[in-house]
């Protein structure tokens, strides 16, 4: 299918118009209104700093149902032994900066541009974006950030500077989201890391149907 070029109007084509790689549209902006519409429609931005804004809706979609969170024996020990301290929304901008700069194997650059960081910081100030942090001896060593709308949390990125730090932050945050009646975490695309924690692939059609129920 042909990729849609977005203009100033805050609209998106239906998610099932995406190509086989999941690319749906190009252009537009990263305004709060457009980002919220994107997430509600099963779409998210992902592009390199020297590229136009690209909007994606892959099929299948990688998700985690909080009740199906898997915690290994080793992580249960980590959770109990006080290796890390957990906080939420304490250093949102530092979490984004670390997600941007942390070394990732086989990934020479980052997709988190200054424009992206500013857009999600604005979402944070408006109560939609949130960060979870793991601390060790007063140092930020792991975390993640994303967007919460209704009963859905849309994960954007995570980082770890110490073994198990990002897993610790993720597990603690999922447990917190369960208490807040969140029923679905969007992990976007497959990773072994999140699969080990219980994430699974579902059809995009089912994902969109879940959004319609859990957000409205």
NUKE-524665 format. One record per residue (C-alpha): residue number from 1; residue in one letter; x, y, z. Coordinates in pm, 1 decimal. Example, Ala and Ser with C-alpha at 12.3 -4.5 7.8 and 13.67 -1.06 7.14 Angstrom:
REM residues 2
+-----+---------+----------+----------+----------+
: num : residuo :       xx :       yy :       zz :
+-----+---------+----------+----------+----------+
:   1 :       a :   1230.0 :   -450.0 :    780.0 :
:   2 :       s :   1367.0 :   -106.0 :    714.0 :
+-----+---------+----------+----------+----------+
END
This chain:
REM residues 216
+-----+---------+----------+----------+----------+
: num : residuo :       xx :       yy :       zz :
+-----+---------+----------+----------+----------+
:   1 :       x :      0.0 :      0.0 :      0.0 :
:   2 :       x :    113.2 :    357.1 :    -64.1 :
:   3 :       x :    253.4 :    555.0 :    229.1 :
:   4 :       x :     41.9 :    857.2 :    323.3 :
:   5 :       x :    205.6 :   1200.5 :    343.8 :
:   6 :       x :     60.4 :   1392.2 :    638.7 :
:   7 :       x :    -12.6 :   1764.6 :    635.2 :
:   8 :       x :   -114.3 :   2008.9 :    906.8 :
:   9 :       x :   -453.6 :   1848.6 :    968.7 :
:  10 :       x :   -451.0 :   1621.0 :   1273.1 :
:  11 :       x :   -564.5 :   1297.6 :   1107.5 :
:  12 :       x :   -419.0 :    954.5 :   1034.0 :
:  13 :       x :   -513.8 :    685.9 :    782.7 :
:  14 :       x :   -648.7 :    360.2 :    926.8 :
:  15 :       x :   -374.3 :    148.0 :   1081.6 :
:  16 :       x :   -442.0 :   -143.3 :    846.4 :
:  17 :       x :   -316.7 :     74.0 :    557.8 :
:  18 :       x :     41.1 :     27.0 :    682.9 :
:  19 :       x :    287.4 :   -155.1 :    457.7 :
:  20 :       x :    432.6 :   -497.3 :    537.3 :
:  21 :       x :    699.3 :   -339.9 :    760.0 :
:  22 :       x :    437.8 :   -142.6 :    953.0 :
:  23 :       x :    509.9 :    202.1 :    804.6 :
:  24 :       x :    184.2 :    392.9 :    772.4 :
:  25 :       x :    256.2 :    761.3 :    712.7 :
:  26 :       x :    527.2 :   1025.6 :    691.1 :
:  27 :       x :    526.9 :   1389.1 :    799.3 :
:  28 :       x :    304.9 :   1589.4 :   1028.7 :
:  29 :       x :    438.3 :   1701.3 :   1365.6 :
:  30 :       x :    490.8 :   1584.6 :   1723.3 :
:  31 :       x :    225.6 :   1801.7 :   1884.7 :
:  32 :       x :     51.0 :   1666.9 :   2192.9 :
:  33 :       x :   -275.6 :   1639.8 :   2002.4 :
:  34 :       x :   -123.7 :   1438.3 :   1718.9 :
:  35 :       x :     72.4 :   1208.5 :   1948.8 :
:  36 :       x :   -234.0 :   1129.1 :   2158.1 :
:  37 :       x :   -440.9 :   1060.2 :   1846.5 :
:  38 :       x :   -164.8 :    834.4 :   1716.8 :
:  39 :       x :   -150.8 :    622.8 :   2030.8 :
:  40 :       x :   -528.2 :    596.7 :   2052.6 :
:  41 :       x :   -524.6 :    474.9 :   1690.3 :
:  42 :       x :   -253.5 :    212.0 :   1742.2 :
:  43 :       x :     18.8 :    422.6 :   1578.5 :
:  44 :       x :    353.8 :    548.0 :   1708.5 :
:  45 :       x :    640.5 :    767.1 :   1576.2 :
:  46 :       x :    983.4 :    617.6 :   1508.6 :
:  47 :       x :   1246.9 :    782.9 :   1291.9 :
:  48 :       x :   1612.8 :    883.7 :   1287.1 :
:  49 :       x :   1715.1 :   1240.2 :   1361.0 :
:  50 :       x :   1798.2 :   1321.1 :    996.6 :
:  51 :       x :   1472.1 :   1174.6 :    862.1 :
:  52 :       x :   1113.6 :   1303.4 :    834.5 :
:  53 :       x :    870.9 :   1187.4 :   1103.3 :
:  54 :       x :    763.8 :    829.4 :   1031.7 :
:  55 :       x :    448.2 :    676.9 :   1180.8 :
:  56 :       x :    420.3 :    301.6 :   1236.3 :
:  57 :       x :    158.8 :     39.7 :   1312.5 :
:  58 :       x :    320.2 :   -305.6 :   1284.2 :
:  59 :       x :    130.7 :   -630.6 :   1249.4 :
:  60 :       x :    158.4 :   -829.7 :   1468.2 :
:  61 :       x :    196.1 :   -608.6 :   1775.3 :
:  62 :       x :    409.7 :   -693.3 :   2077.7 :
:  63 :       x :    218.3 :   -647.0 :   2404.3 :
:  64 :       x :    215.8 :   -745.6 :   2768.0 :
:  65 :       x :    -93.0 :   -814.1 :   2975.4 :
:  66 :       x :     10.7 :   -703.8 :   3327.8 :
:  67 :       x :   -148.7 :  -1008.6 :   3487.5 :
:  68 :       x :     81.3 :  -1228.6 :   3274.7 :
:  69 :       x :    402.6 :  -1061.8 :   3393.0 :
:  70 :       x :    673.6 :  -1325.2 :   3444.3 :
:  71 :       x :    924.0 :  -1279.9 :   3725.4 :
:  72 :       x :   1215.7 :  -1524.2 :   3732.7 :
:  73 :       x :   1354.1 :  -1662.4 :   4058.1 :
:  74 :       x :   1665.9 :  -1450.8 :   4017.5 :
:  75 :       x :   1459.9 :  -1133.9 :   3970.3 :
:  76 :       x :   1245.3 :  -1218.3 :   4272.9 :
:  77 :       x :   1569.0 :  -1219.5 :   4470.3 :
:  78 :       x :   1670.5 :   -883.1 :   4320.9 :
:  79 :       x :   1332.1 :   -737.4 :   4410.3 :
:  80 :       x :   1369.8 :   -850.3 :   4770.8 :
:  81 :       x :   1734.7 :   -783.1 :   4844.2 :
:  82 :       x :   1724.1 :   -404.3 :   4816.6 :
:  83 :       x :   1978.0 :   -380.7 :   4533.2 :
:  84 :       x :   1777.1 :   -101.8 :   4372.3 :
:  85 :       x :   1542.7 :    177.5 :   4473.0 :
:  86 :       x :   1232.8 :    242.5 :   4260.0 :
:  87 :       x :   1080.5 :    581.4 :   4177.7 :
:  88 :       x :    827.6 :    717.1 :   3928.8 :
:  89 :       x :    844.7 :   1050.0 :   3744.1 :
:  90 :       x :   1131.4 :   1173.7 :   3958.3 :
:  91 :       x :   1378.1 :   1241.1 :   3673.9 :
:  92 :       x :   1175.5 :   1204.6 :   3354.2 :
:  93 :       x :   1410.2 :   1410.0 :   3137.1 :
:  94 :       x :   1716.1 :   1218.6 :   3263.0 :
:  95 :       x :   1547.7 :    890.3 :   3172.4 :
:  96 :       x :   1490.5 :   1010.1 :   2816.1 :
:  97 :       x :   1848.7 :   1135.2 :   2793.5 :
:  98 :       x :   1981.7 :    799.2 :   2909.4 :
:  99 :       x :   1756.5 :    613.0 :   2666.0 :
: 100 :       x :   1904.5 :    834.9 :   2395.8 :
: 101 :       x :   2270.1 :    797.5 :   2485.2 :
: 102 :       x :   2311.6 :    449.0 :   2634.5 :
: 103 :       x :   2515.6 :    208.6 :   2421.4 :
: 104 :       x :   2312.6 :    -54.5 :   2236.8 :
: 105 :       x :   2478.5 :   -344.2 :   2059.8 :
: 106 :       x :   2452.4 :   -328.5 :   1678.3 :
: 107 :       x :   2285.4 :     14.0 :   1695.1 :
: 108 :       x :   2522.8 :    298.2 :   1600.6 :
: 109 :       x :   2283.7 :    584.8 :   1664.1 :
: 110 :       x :   1959.9 :    679.9 :   1833.3 :
: 111 :       x :   1608.7 :    759.2 :   1718.8 :
: 112 :       x :   1538.8 :    987.3 :   2016.2 :
: 113 :       x :   1603.7 :   1332.3 :   1873.5 :
: 114 :       x :   1585.6 :   1662.3 :   2059.7 :
: 115 :       x :   1243.0 :   1713.3 :   1899.9 :
: 116 :       x :   1122.7 :   1378.2 :   2032.4 :
: 117 :       x :   1255.9 :   1445.2 :   2382.2 :
: 118 :       x :   1083.5 :   1783.4 :   2394.5 :
: 119 :       x :    753.6 :   1639.6 :   2269.0 :
: 120 :       x :    743.5 :   1367.4 :   2536.4 :
: 121 :       x :    852.7 :   1607.8 :   2807.3 :
: 122 :       x :    551.5 :   1820.2 :   2713.2 :
: 123 :       x :    333.2 :   1508.5 :   2738.3 :
: 124 :       x :    478.2 :   1448.7 :   3084.0 :
: 125 :       x :    389.9 :   1800.4 :   3197.5 :
: 126 :       x :     34.4 :   1742.0 :   3072.2 :
: 127 :       x :      4.1 :   1418.2 :   3271.9 :
: 128 :       x :     25.3 :   1165.2 :   2987.8 :
: 129 :       x :    390.0 :   1056.2 :   2982.5 :
: 130 :       x :    558.2 :    882.6 :   3274.8 :
: 131 :       x :    897.2 :    746.0 :   3368.6 :
: 132 :       x :   1004.2 :    464.0 :   3599.1 :
: 133 :       x :   1350.5 :    471.8 :   3752.8 :
: 134 :       x :   1593.9 :    229.8 :   3915.9 :
: 135 :       x :   1859.7 :    371.8 :   4148.9 :
: 136 :       x :   2172.9 :    221.7 :   4301.4 :
: 137 :       x :   2367.3 :    410.8 :   4568.4 :
: 138 :       x :   2195.0 :    731.5 :   4464.6 :
: 139 :       x :   2277.9 :    688.7 :   4095.9 :
: 140 :       x :   2022.5 :    645.5 :   3817.1 :
: 141 :       x :   2111.0 :    307.4 :   3665.0 :
: 142 :       x :   1799.1 :    203.1 :   3472.9 :
: 143 :       x :   1454.0 :    309.4 :   3366.1 :
: 144 :       x :   1187.8 :    347.0 :   3103.2 :
: 145 :       x :    931.4 :    595.7 :   2980.3 :
: 146 :       x :    608.2 :    592.9 :   2785.5 :
: 147 :       x :    254.4 :    724.1 :   2758.0 :
: 148 :       x :    -49.0 :    626.0 :   2965.1 :
: 149 :       x :   -398.6 :    674.0 :   2823.6 :
: 150 :       x :   -695.8 :    515.5 :   2995.1 :
: 151 :       x :   -609.4 :    156.5 :   3086.3 :
: 152 :       x :   -318.8 :    130.6 :   2842.0 :
: 153 :       x :     49.1 :    214.1 :   2884.2 :
: 154 :       x :    244.8 :    264.0 :   2562.7 :
: 155 :       x :    611.0 :    190.5 :   2628.8 :
: 156 :       x :    860.6 :    397.8 :   2431.9 :
: 157 :       x :   1214.0 :    314.0 :   2542.7 :
: 158 :       x :   1419.0 :    177.2 :   2830.5 :
: 159 :       x :   1782.5 :    173.7 :   2935.2 :
: 160 :       x :   2012.8 :     -6.0 :   3175.3 :
: 161 :       x :   2358.0 :     83.7 :   3305.6 :
: 162 :       x :   2372.5 :   -202.9 :   3551.3 :
: 163 :       x :   2270.1 :   -567.0 :   3527.8 :
: 164 :       x :   1896.6 :   -618.2 :   3601.5 :
: 165 :       x :   1831.6 :   -244.6 :   3650.0 :
: 166 :       x :   1588.7 :   -205.0 :   3359.5 :
: 167 :       x :   1413.9 :   -532.6 :   3447.3 :
: 168 :       x :   1373.7 :   -412.6 :   3804.9 :
: 169 :       x :   1223.3 :    -80.6 :   3694.2 :
: 170 :       x :    996.4 :   -253.7 :   3443.7 :
: 171 :       x :    865.1 :   -513.4 :   3688.3 :
: 172 :       x :    802.3 :   -260.4 :   3963.1 :
: 173 :       x :    627.8 :    -28.4 :   3719.0 :
: 174 :       x :    405.7 :   -303.2 :   3576.5 :
: 175 :       x :    305.9 :   -397.5 :   3930.0 :
: 176 :       x :    219.2 :    -33.5 :   3998.2 :
: 177 :       x :     20.1 :     -6.4 :   3675.1 :
: 178 :       x :   -180.5 :   -314.8 :   3776.4 :
: 179 :       x :   -286.0 :   -132.7 :   4091.8 :
: 180 :       x :   -395.7 :    155.8 :   3867.9 :
: 181 :       x :   -614.9 :    -84.6 :   3665.5 :
: 182 :       x :   -398.0 :    -73.5 :   3352.7 :
: 183 :       x :   -482.3 :   -383.3 :   3148.7 :
: 184 :       x :   -244.1 :   -360.6 :   2853.5 :
: 185 :       x :    115.4 :   -255.2 :   2788.6 :
: 186 :       x :    213.5 :   -181.1 :   2431.8 :
: 187 :       x :    573.3 :   -293.6 :   2376.1 :
: 188 :       x :    551.3 :   -211.5 :   2003.8 :
: 189 :       x :    807.0 :   -451.9 :   1852.8 :
: 190 :       x :    956.1 :   -782.9 :   1961.3 :
: 191 :       x :   1255.7 :   -808.1 :   2194.2 :
: 192 :       x :   1389.5 :  -1114.3 :   2377.2 :
: 193 :       x :   1421.6 :   -899.8 :   2689.2 :
: 194 :       x :   1048.4 :   -828.0 :   2707.5 :
: 195 :       x :    947.8 :  -1175.0 :   2591.8 :
: 196 :       x :   1125.5 :  -1313.3 :   2897.9 :
: 197 :       x :    899.9 :  -1090.1 :   3108.4 :
: 198 :       x :    580.3 :  -1221.4 :   2951.2 :
: 199 :       x :    521.1 :  -1006.2 :   2643.5 :
: 200 :       x :    361.0 :  -1172.1 :   2340.1 :
: 201 :       x :    260.4 :  -1105.0 :   1980.9 :
: 202 :       x :   -103.2 :  -1036.1 :   1893.1 :
: 203 :       x :   -268.2 :   -939.7 :   1565.7 :
: 204 :       x :   -291.0 :   -566.5 :   1498.7 :
: 205 :       x :   -666.8 :   -602.6 :   1452.0 :
: 206 :       x :   -700.2 :   -740.0 :   1805.8 :
: 207 :       x :   -471.8 :   -466.6 :   1939.4 :
: 208 :       x :   -687.0 :   -193.2 :   1784.8 :
: 209 :       x :  -1000.7 :   -356.0 :   1925.0 :
: 210 :       x :   -844.7 :   -360.6 :   2272.5 :
: 211 :       x :   -757.5 :      8.0 :   2246.2 :
: 212 :       x :  -1115.7 :     95.6 :   2159.1 :
: 213 :       x :  -1233.4 :    -74.4 :   2478.8 :
: 214 :       x :   -955.9 :     22.9 :   2718.3 :
: 215 :       x :   -910.5 :    387.8 :   2620.1 :
: 216 :       x :  -1270.4 :    501.8 :   2570.7 :
+-----+---------+----------+----------+----------+
END
